[in-house]
Amino acid sequence: MGRRDLGLQRMGEVVAFLDTNVILRYLLNDIPEQAEAVDELLREAEEGKILLRTNALVIAEIVWTCESYYELPKDEIRDKVLMILNTPGLEVEDAELLAEAVVLYVEKNVDFIDAYNACWAREEGIPLAYTFDLKHFRRFGWLESRAPGRSTGGRS
């Protein structure tokens, strides 16, 4: 099996990447015939006929598109993302981290990417963030935030 063939099957099942636009059609139902096709695909995944996979960048693009283009409220975006993260037959890379980030996105009223990065830093054991966005990053109690230009506190 060549490198290009690795993603086609995993122990006999078909594995496929699920792109942002497919998930958006399903969540927004703005093109009903496409939303219906996605619903059918998700049913096949739930039945184990196919394993769908996606990643954190797709989820970030969903949040950004729903917020900036469709102007949905943050709590509605959170609910949509949590629904996708809990879809049977769909594996999402870093799903637990993304779920926490999308909840903090609403609770702390911060950008989704800032919430994700703060959660990621905590998961990686990183206690300090350098950012010019101190307003948002200071809302995360576990992460010290500094603007560049201050002493790093590191080795001399």
N, C-alpha and C positions, 0 to 999 in steps of 0.2 A: 504494500500500500504506500503510495507516494505521499509526499507532504500535502499536496493539494487534495488528496482523497481523505485526509484525516477527519474532516468535519462532516463528511457525508453520512457516515454511519457510526453508531456507538453501540456495540454489542447487539447488532442486528436491527437497531431502530434508526430511522432517518432523523438527522439532526439538522436544524436550519436556523439561520440568524433572522431575527425579527427587527425590522427597521422602524425608525421613528414614525414615518408617514403612515405605516400600516396601523400602528397602535393609535395614532391620532384619529384616523378615520373611525376606528372602533369607539374610542372614548367620546368623540364629538358628534358622531353620526351626521356629519355635515354632507356626506355623499352616501346616501342610504344603500345603494347597491354595493359600494365598497365596504361599508360597515357590515353588511350582511355576509359578504365573502370572508371578512376577518372573523366574524362570529363563527362561521363554519370551520375555519382553520383552528380556532381556539377550542372548539368542540373536539376536533380530531386530536389535538394535543391532550386534552383532558382524558380522552379515551385511550391514550397511549400509542396512537398511530404515528405520531411524530413528536419529537422533542424540539421545542422552540427555545432559543437562547438569545439573550440580549445583554447589554452592558450599561454601565453607569453613564456613559456619554449620551446614550439614547434617552435615558430617564431625564438627564439634565436638559436635553433638547426639548423634550415634552414639556417640562416645567417652563422653560423659556418661551416656547411657542404659545402655550396656553396663557401665559401672563402677558407677553408683549403683543402678540398678534390678535388673540381672541379676547384679551382683557378679562379673563376669568378671575374671580376672587381667589385669594390664596387658599382658603379653606376648601373650596371646590377642587382646586388643583391637587391639594393634599389627598383628598378622598379618591380622586381618579388615580393618582400614583399608587396609593396603598392598594387599590383594587388590582392594578396591574401586577404589583409585587406579590400579590397573593393569588395569582391566576394559576390554577393547576395545569401542569404541562408546559409552563413557561419558567425557565430558569433565568434569573437576573443576577449577574455578577454583583457582589457586595449588597445583596438585597437588604440585609439587616441594617447596614450602615445607611443605605438610601432611605429606608423607612424612618430611621431616627432623624436623619437630616430633613426629610420633608415635614415631619412633625415640628421640629425646631424652626423651620422656615416660617411656619405659621405662629407658633408660640412666642418666638423671640422677635418676630417681624424683621427678619434678615433676608438677604439674598439666598436662594437655594444653594448656590455654589459655595458661599461662605459657610453655610451650615454643614454642607458635606465636607468641606476642607477641615473645619474645626473637629468634626467627628472623626475624620480620618487621622488627624494629628493625635487625638487622644488615643485612638486604637493603636497607633504606631509608637506611643509613649513619648510623643513630642510635646513638651510643656510650654513652648514659647513660639509665638508667631510674629514675624516681621511683616507689617502691613501698613498702608496709609489709610486703611478703612477701620480705624480704631473704634469708631462708633458701633459697628456691627460686631467686630471680634471681641470687644469687651463684654458682650452679652453672654459669652460662654464662660461660665465660672471656672472651668478646668483649664483654661488656656490663657496664659499671660500674653498680652499683646503690646508690641512696641513699634514705633515708627523707625525706619532706618535712620541712622545718624546718631543714635544714642549708643552708649557703650554696650558692647555685646555681652559683657560679663564673662567672656571666655578667657583663654590663655593670653598672657602678655607677650 
